[in-house]
Amino acid sequence: MITPPGGAAAAVDALALVHVYDGERTINGRIGETRIDASAGSRVRLRVSNSDNGPMPVWVAGAPFRVVSVDGTDLHEPGVVADVALELTGGGRADLEIDMPGDGAGIRVEMGGAAAVLLGGADVARTPRPACDLDLLSYGAPAPLGFDPAAATRSFDYVIGRRPGFLDGVPGLWWTVNGRLFPDVPMFMVTEGDVVRMRVVNDSGEVHPMHLHGHHAVVLARDGVAATGSPWWFDSIDVADGETYDIAFVADNPGVWMDHCHNLPHATEGLVAHLMYEGVTTPYRLGGAAANEAE
């Protein structure tokens, strides 16, 4: 059990690792419903992890809840919500905090509608997905970021598209980064300590769960609308077709890091770029006898 800083640990701290195998959505490797014991009046922290290639809605039936953490970073003053779904991107994680009813009633947490976690001893019938989604852009209360995105020392565009071309000599309709096909895509160069702003634009026709290795970034705006809630720190984020995200982060982890689509077939099809620190080198090269491919 992990005790949050400055707060009491939940009475029940449980993991729900969700993955689809052969068309069946599983939770912790089990198909269908997974039951977790939780007594009346107790608090449950359910850590949901979506290890699939695409987004998955999560919603709670039987009680209100709070989203207290995203991708391992706590949200600031998250409010209690009900009758909403949280869209969890491929590779994304979110911790839900749920107070069990005092009358012993059970709670059902739906994972995409094809699998569920049952909290408590009482069964709860399946419920349809709520009509509204929880928007993390305005959820919770603002708090200091610890750096000033307006003082960025590096600014990049990451424009996702698609066009015919050749990938490793194979003709096809491939993903592009800033109009270019892998491996001739941008290398986003930074120096340790840089404040980095990036605009991620998706004009490709499909949703992409974008993932930056080695760093957490914060959402500044979506489609030009500024974030007004808790700082939304992430390492994986859904960028729907036609959407634009403005994000920022501090370059504080020297290395050569992938910045790619977490839908791994998309990465295999060329949706891969890298964040590289000046002065950092690697002996590894693409291709060759080692078959060191993009994904």
C-alpha positions as a Markdown table, in Angstrom:
| # | Residue | x | y | z |
|---|---|---|---|---|
| 1 | Met | 0.0 | 0.0 | 0.0 |
| 2 | Ile | 1.3 | 3.4 | -1.0 |
| 3 | Thr | 0.4 | 6.4 | 1.3 |
| 4 | Pro | -0.1 | 9.6 | -0.6 |
| 5 | Pro | 2.0 | 12.6 | 0.7 |
| 6 | Gly | 0.2 | 14.4 | 3.4 |
| 7 | Gly | -2.8 | 12.0 | 3.3 |
| 8 | Ala | -4.1 | 8.8 | 4.8 |
| 9 | Ala | -3.9 | 5.7 | 2.6 |
| 10 | Ala | -7.1 | 4.1 | 1.3 |
| 11 | Ala | -8.4 | 1.1 | 3.2 |
| 12 | Val | -8.2 | -0.8 | -0.1 |
| 13 | Asp | -5.5 | -0.1 | -2.6 |
| 14 | Ala | -6.0 | -2.3 | -5.7 |
| 15 | Leu | -4.7 | -2.6 | -9.3 |
| 16 | Ala | -6.8 | -3.0 | -12.4 |
| 17 | Leu | -4.5 | -3.8 | -15.3 |
| 18 | Val | -6.6 | -3.9 | -18.4 |
| 19 | His | -5.5 | -5.6 | -21.7 |
| 20 | Val | -7.3 | -7.3 | -24.6 |
| 21 | Tyr | -6.1 | -10.8 | -25.5 |
| 22 | Asp | -7.7 | -12.5 | -28.6 |
| 23 | Gly | -10.6 | -10.0 | -28.6 |
| 24 | Glu | -11.3 | -10.5 | -24.9 |
| 25 | Arg | -10.8 | -7.6 | -22.5 |
| 26 | Thr | -9.1 | -8.8 | -19.3 |
| 27 | Ile | -8.5 | -7.3 | -15.9 |
| 28 | Asn | -5.3 | -8.6 | -14.2 |
| 29 | Gly | -5.4 | -11.4 | -16.7 |
| 30 | Arg | -9.0 | -12.5 | -16.0 |
| 31 | Ile | -11.9 | -12.2 | -18.4 |
| 32 | Gly | -15.1 | -10.5 | -17.3 |
| 33 | Glu | -15.7 | -9.4 | -13.7 |
| 34 | Thr | -13.0 | -9.1 | -11.1 |
| 35 | Arg | -14.2 | -8.8 | -7.5 |
| 36 | Ile | -12.3 | -6.9 | -4.8 |
| 37 | Asp | -13.3 | -7.0 | -1.2 |
| 38 | Ala | -14.2 | -3.6 | 0.3 |
| 39 | Ser | -16.2 | -3.0 | 3.5 |
| 40 | Ala | -19.1 | -0.6 | 3.9 |
| 41 | Gly | -17.9 | 3.0 | 4.5 |
| 42 | Ser | -14.3 | 2.2 | 3.5 |
| 43 | Arg | -12.2 | 4.2 | 0.9 |
| 44 | Val | -10.9 | 2.4 | -2.2 |
| 45 | Arg | -8.0 | 3.6 | -4.4 |
| 46 | Leu | -8.3 | 1.7 | -7.7 |
| 47 | Arg | -5.3 | 2.1 | -9.9 |
| 48 | Val | -6.4 | 1.6 | -13.5 |
| 49 | Ser | -3.9 | 0.9 | -16.2 |
| 50 | Asn | -4.8 | 0.6 | -19.9 |
| 51 | Ser | -2.0 | -1.4 | -21.6 |
| 52 | Asp | -3.8 | -1.6 | -25.0 |
| 53 | Asn | -3.2 | 0.3 | -28.2 |
| 54 | Gly | -6.3 | 2.5 | -28.0 |
| 55 | Pro | -8.4 | 4.5 | -25.6 |
| 56 | Met | -10.8 | 2.9 | -23.1 |
| 57 | Pro | -13.6 | 4.6 | -21.2 |
| 58 | Val | -13.9 | 3.9 | -17.5 |
| 59 | Trp | -17.0 | 4.7 | -15.4 |
| 60 | Val | -18.3 | 4.0 | -12.0 |
| 61 | Ala | -21.9 | 2.8 | -11.1 |
| 62 | Gly | -23.2 | 2.9 | -7.5 |
| 63 | Ala | -21.2 | 5.8 | -6.1 |
| 64 | Pro | -19.5 | 9.1 | -7.0 |
| 65 | Phe | -15.7 | 9.1 | -7.3 |
| 66 | Arg | -12.6 | 11.3 | -7.7 |
| 67 | Val | -9.7 | 11.0 | -10.2 |
| 68 | Val | -6.8 | 11.6 | -7.9 |
| 69 | Ser | -3.9 | 10.8 | -10.1 |
| 70 | Val | -3.0 | 10.6 | -13.8 |
| 71 | Asp | 0.1 | 8.8 | -15.1 |
| 72 | Gly | 1.5 | 8.6 | -11.6 |
| 73 | Thr | 1.1 | 12.3 | -10.8 |
| 74 | Asp | -1.5 | 13.5 | -8.3 |
| 75 | Leu | -4.1 | 16.0 | -9.3 |
| 76 | His | -4.6 | 19.2 | -7.3 |
| 77 | Glu | -8.0 | 19.3 | -5.4 |
| 78 | Pro | -9.9 | 16.9 | -7.7 |
| 79 | Gly | -13.6 | 17.2 | -7.2 |
| 80 | Val | -16.2 | 14.5 | -6.7 |
| 81 | Val | -18.0 | 13.5 | -9.9 |
| 82 | Ala | -20.7 | 11.1 | -10.9 |
| 83 | Asp | -22.3 | 9.9 | -14.1 |
| 84 | Val | -19.3 | 10.7 | -16.2 |
| 85 | Ala | -16.8 | 8.5 | -18.0 |
| 86 | Leu | -13.0 | 9.0 | -18.0 |
| 87 | Glu | -11.4 | 8.2 | -21.4 |
| 88 | Leu | -8.1 | 6.5 | -20.6 |
| 89 | Thr | -5.6 | 6.6 | -23.4 |
| 90 | Gly | -3.6 | 3.6 | -24.6 |
| 91 | Gly | -0.7 | 3.3 | -22.2 |
| 92 | Gly | -2.4 | 5.7 | -19.8 |
| 93 | Arg | -3.0 | 5.2 | -16.0 |
| 94 | Ala | -5.4 | 6.8 | -13.6 |
| 95 | Asp | -6.2 | 6.3 | -9.9 |
| 96 | Leu | -9.8 | 6.5 | -8.9 |
| 97 | Glu | -10.8 | 7.2 | -5.3 |
| 98 | Ile | -14.2 | 5.7 | -4.3 |
| 99 | Asp | -16.0 | 5.8 | -0.9 |
| 100 | Met | -18.0 | 2.6 | -0.4 |
| 101 | Pro | -21.7 | 3.2 | 0.6 |
| 102 | Gly | -22.4 | 2.9 | 4.3 |
| 103 | Asp | -25.3 | 0.5 | 3.7 |
| 104 | Gly | -23.1 | -2.2 | 2.2 |
| 105 | Ala | -24.2 | -1.7 | -1.4 |
| 106 | Gly | -21.7 | -2.7 | -4.0 |
| 107 | Ile | -20.0 | -0.6 | -6.7 |
| 108 | Arg | -19.2 | -1.5 | -10.3 |
| 109 | Val | -16.3 | 0.0 | -12.2 |
| 110 | Glu | -16.7 | -0.6 | -15.9 |
| 111 | Met | -13.7 | -1.0 | -18.1 |
| 112 | Gly | -15.0 | -0.2 | -21.6 |
| 113 | Gly | -18.2 | -2.0 | -20.9 |
| 114 | Ala | -16.7 | -5.5 | -21.6 |
| 115 | Ala | -15.1 | -6.1 | -18.2 |
| 116 | Ala | -15.6 | -4.7 | -14.8 |
| 117 | Val | -14.3 | -4.5 | -11.2 |
| 118 | Leu | -16.9 | -5.2 | -8.5 |
| 119 | Leu | -16.2 | -3.6 | -5.2 |
| 120 | Gly | -17.8 | -5.1 | -2.1 |
| 121 | Gly | -19.9 | -8.2 | -1.8 |
| 122 | Ala | -23.1 | -7.1 | -3.5 |
| 123 | Asp | -23.6 | -7.5 | -7.3 |
| 124 | Val | -24.3 | -4.4 | -9.4 |
| 125 | Ala | -25.8 | -4.7 | -12.8 |
| 126 | Arg | -24.0 | -3.5 | -15.9 |
| 127 | Thr | -24.7 | 0.2 | -16.8 |
| 128 | Pro | -24.3 | 2.0 | -20.1 |
| 129 | Arg | -21.6 | 4.5 | -20.7 |
| 130 | Pro | -22.5 | 7.9 | -19.3 |
| 131 | Ala | -23.4 | 10.5 | -21.9 |
| 132 | Cys | -20.7 | 12.9 | -20.6 |
| 133 | Asp | -16.9 | 12.5 | -20.4 |
| 134 | Leu | -14.8 | 14.0 | -17.6 |
| 135 | Asp | -12.6 | 16.8 | -19.1 |
| 136 | Leu | -9.3 | 16.9 | -17.4 |
| 137 | Leu | -8.6 | 20.3 | -19.0 |
| 138 | Ser | -10.9 | 21.9 | -16.4 |
| 139 | Tyr | -11.0 | 19.3 | -13.6 |
| 140 | Gly | -9.6 | 20.2 | -10.2 |
| 141 | Ala | -7.9 | 23.4 | -9.1 |
| 142 | Pro | -4.9 | 25.3 | -10.6 |
| 143 | Ala | -1.5 | 25.0 | -8.8 |
| 144 | Pro | 2.0 | 26.2 | -9.6 |
| 145 | Leu | 3.9 | 24.2 | -12.3 |
| 146 | Gly | 7.3 | 24.8 | -10.9 |
| 147 | Phe | 8.5 | 26.4 | -14.2 |
| 148 | Asp | 7.3 | 29.1 | -16.6 |
| 149 | Pro | 6.1 | 27.8 | -20.0 |
| 150 | Ala | 6.1 | 31.4 | -21.3 |
| 151 | Ala | 9.9 | 31.4 | -20.9 |
| 152 | Ala | 10.4 | 28.4 | -23.1 |
| 153 | Thr | 13.9 | 28.1 | -24.6 |
| 154 | Arg | 12.8 | 25.5 | -27.2 |
| 155 | Ser | 9.6 | 25.3 | -29.2 |
| 156 | Phe | 8.6 | 22.4 | -31.6 |
| 157 | Asp | 5.8 | 21.4 | -33.8 |
| 158 | Tyr | 4.8 | 17.7 | -34.0 |
| 159 | Val | 2.3 | 17.4 | -36.8 |
| 160 | Ile | 0.9 | 14.0 | -37.4 |
| 161 | Gly | -0.3 | 13.2 | -41.0 |
| 162 | Arg | -0.5 | 10.3 | -43.4 |
| 163 | Arg | 0.5 | 10.0 | -47.1 |
| 164 | Pro | 1.6 | 7.4 | -49.6 |
| 165 | Gly | 5.3 | 6.6 | -49.7 |
| 166 | Phe | 7.9 | 4.0 | -49.0 |
| 167 | Leu | 8.8 | 2.8 | -45.5 |
| 168 | Asp | 11.9 | 0.5 | -45.5 |
| 169 | Gly | 11.4 | 0.2 | -49.3 |
| 170 | Val | 7.8 | -1.0 | -48.9 |
| 171 | Pro | 5.1 | 1.1 | -50.6 |
| 172 | Gly | 2.0 | 2.0 | -48.6 |
| 173 | Leu | 0.0 | 4.6 | -46.8 |
| 174 | Trp | 2.2 | 5.6 | -43.9 |
| 175 | Trp | 2.1 | 8.0 | -40.9 |
| 176 | Thr | 4.2 | 11.2 | -41.2 |
| 177 | Val | 5.8 | 13.6 | -38.7 |
| 178 | Asn | 5.9 | 17.2 | -40.0 |
| 179 | Gly | 5.2 | 15.8 | -43.5 |
| 180 | Arg | 8.1 | 13.4 | -43.5 |
| 181 | Leu | 8.3 | 9.6 | -43.4 |
| 182 | Phe | 10.3 | 7.6 | -40.9 |
| 183 | Pro | 13.3 | 7.6 | -40.6 |
| 184 | Asp | 13.6 | 11.1 | -42.1 |
| 185 | Val | 11.6 | 12.7 | -39.3 |
| 186 | Pro | 12.6 | 15.5 | -36.9 |
| 187 | Met | 15.0 | 14.9 | -34.1 |
| 188 | Phe | 13.9 | 17.3 | -31.4 |
| 189 | Met | 17.1 | 18.6 | -29.9 |
| 190 | Val | 17.3 | 20.0 | -26.4 |
| 191 | Thr | 19.9 | 20.9 | -23.8 |
| 192 | Glu | 19.5 | 19.8 | -20.1 |
| 193 | Gly | 17.5 | 22.5 | -18.3 |
| 194 | Asp | 15.6 | 23.7 | -21.3 |
| 195 | Val | 12.0 | 24.6 | -20.9 |
| 196 | Val | 10.3 | 23.0 | -23.9 |
| 197 | Arg | 7.0 | 23.8 | -25.5 |
| 198 | Met | 5.5 | 21.5 | -28.1 |
| 199 | Arg | 2.4 | 21.8 | -30.3 |
| 200 | Val | 1.0 | 18.4 | -31.2 |
| 201 | Val | -1.3 | 18.5 | -34.2 |
| 202 | Asn | -3.2 | 15.5 | -35.6 |
| 203 | Asp | -4.5 | 15.7 | -39.1 |
| 204 | Ser | -4.1 | 12.0 | -39.9 |
| 205 | Gly | -7.7 | 10.7 | -39.8 |
| 206 | Glu | -7.3 | 8.6 | -36.7 |
| 207 | Val | -6.8 | 9.0 | -33.0 |
| 208 | His | -3.2 | 8.6 | -31.6 |
| 209 | Pro | -2.2 | 8.0 | -28.0 |
| 210 | Met | 1.0 | 10.0 | -28.0 |
| 211 | His | 3.8 | 9.0 | -25.5 |
| 212 | Leu | 7.0 | 10.8 | -24.6 |
| 213 | His | 9.5 | 8.6 | -22.9 |
| 214 | Gly | 11.5 | 9.7 | -19.9 |
| 215 | His | 9.5 | 12.8 | -19.1 |
| 216 | His | 6.2 | 14.1 | -17.8 |
| 217 | Ala | 4.6 | 17.0 | -19.8 |
| 218 | Val | 1.8 | 19.3 | -18.8 |
| 219 | Val | -1.2 | 20.3 | -20.9 |
| 220 | Leu | -1.3 | 24.0 | -21.6 |
| 221 | Ala | -4.2 | 24.1 | -24.0 |
| 222 | Arg | -6.4 | 22.0 | -26.3 |
| 223 | Asp | -7.6 | 23.4 | -29.6 |
| 224 | Gly | -6.6 | 26.9 | -28.3 |
| 225 | Val | -8.6 | 26.6 | -25.1 |
| 226 | Ala | -6.3 | 27.1 | -22.1 |
| 227 | Ala | -6.2 | 24.6 | -19.2 |
| 228 | Thr | -8.1 | 25.9 | -16.2 |
| 229 | Gly | -8.1 | 22.9 | -13.8 |
| 230 | Ser | -5.4 | 21.0 | -11.9 |
| 231 | Pro | -2.1 | 20.8 | -13.8 |
| 232 | Trp | -2.7 | 17.9 | -16.1 |
| 233 | Trp | 0.7 | 16.1 | -16.1 |
| 234 | Phe | 1.0 | 13.1 | -18.4 |
| 235 | Asp | 3.3 | 10.9 | -20.3 |
| 236 | Ser | 0.5 | 9.5 | -22.6 |
| 237 | Ile | -2.3 | 11.5 | -24.1 |
| 238 | Asp | -5.0 | 10.9 | -26.6 |
| 239 | Val | -4.8 | 13.3 | -29.6 |
| 240 | Ala | -8.0 | 12.8 | -31.6 |
| 241 | Asp | -8.2 | 13.5 | -35.3 |
| 242 | Gly | -8.4 | 17.3 | -35.8 |
| 243 | Glu | -7.2 | 18.1 | -32.3 |
| 244 | Thr | -4.2 | 20.2 | -31.3 |
| 245 | Tyr | -2.5 | 20.1 | -27.9 |
| 246 | Asp | -0.1 | 22.6 | -26.6 |
| 247 | Ile | 2.2 | 21.0 | -24.0 |
| 248 | Ala | 5.3 | 21.9 | -22.0 |
| 249 | Phe | 8.0 | 20.2 | -20.0 |
| 250 | Val | 11.5 | 20.7 | -18.5 |
| 251 | Ala | 14.3 | 18.8 | -20.2 |
| 252 | Asp | 15.7 | 17.2 | -17.0 |
| 253 | Asn | 16.5 | 13.7 | -18.0 |
| 254 | Pro | 19.4 | 13.5 | -20.5 |
| 255 | Gly | 19.2 | 10.7 | -23.1 |
| 256 | Val | 17.8 | 9.8 | -26.4 |
| 257 | Trp | 14.0 | 9.3 | -25.9 |
| 258 | Met | 11.2 | 8.1 | -28.2 |
| 259 | Asp | 8.3 | 10.4 | -28.7 |
| 260 | His | 5.8 | 8.2 | -30.5 |
| 261 | Cys | 2.3 | 6.8 | -30.8 |
| 262 | His | 1.5 | 4.2 | -28.1 |
| 263 | Asn | -0.7 | 2.4 | -30.6 |
| 264 | Leu | 2.3 | 0.1 | -31.4 |
| 265 | Pro | 1.2 | -0.9 | -35.0 |
| 266 | His | 1.1 | 2.9 | -35.7 |
| 267 | Ala | 4.7 | 3.2 | -34.4 |
| 268 | Thr | 5.7 | 0.2 | -36.5 |
| 269 | Glu | 4.2 | 2.1 | -39.5 |
| 270 | Gly | 6.4 | 5.1 | -38.9 |
| 271 | Leu | 4.8 | 7.3 | -36.2 |
| 272 | Val | 8.0 | 7.7 | -34.2 |
| 273 | Ala | 10.3 | 10.7 | -33.5 |
| 274 | His | 12.9 | 11.2 | -30.8 |
| 275 | Leu | 13.8 | 13.8 | -28.2 |
| 276 | Met | 17.6 | 14.0 | -28.0 |
| 277 | Tyr | 19.8 | 15.9 | -25.6 |
| 278 | Glu | 22.9 | 17.7 | -27.0 |
| 279 | Gly | 26.1 | 15.9 | -26.1 |
| 280 | Val | 24.3 | 12.6 | -25.7 |
| 281 | Thr | 25.2 | 9.8 | -28.2 |
| 282 | Thr | 24.4 | 6.2 | -28.7 |
| 283 | Pro | 26.2 | 3.4 | -30.5 |
| 284 | Tyr | 22.9 | 1.9 | -31.8 |
| 285 | Arg | 21.7 | 2.5 | -35.3 |
| 286 | Leu | 18.5 | 1.8 | -37.1 |
| 287 | Gly | 18.2 | -1.4 | -39.1 |
| 288 | Gly | 21.3 | -3.5 | -39.8 |
| 289 | Ala | 21.9 | -7.1 | -38.8 |
| 290 | Ala | 20.4 | -6.5 | -35.4 |
| 291 | Ala | 17.0 | -5.6 | -37.1 |
| 292 | Asn | 16.8 | -2.5 | -34.8 |
| 293 | Glu | 13.4 | -1.3 | -36.1 |
| 294 | Ala | 11.2 | 1.6 | -35.0 |
| 295 | Glu | 9.1 | -0.4 | -32.7 |
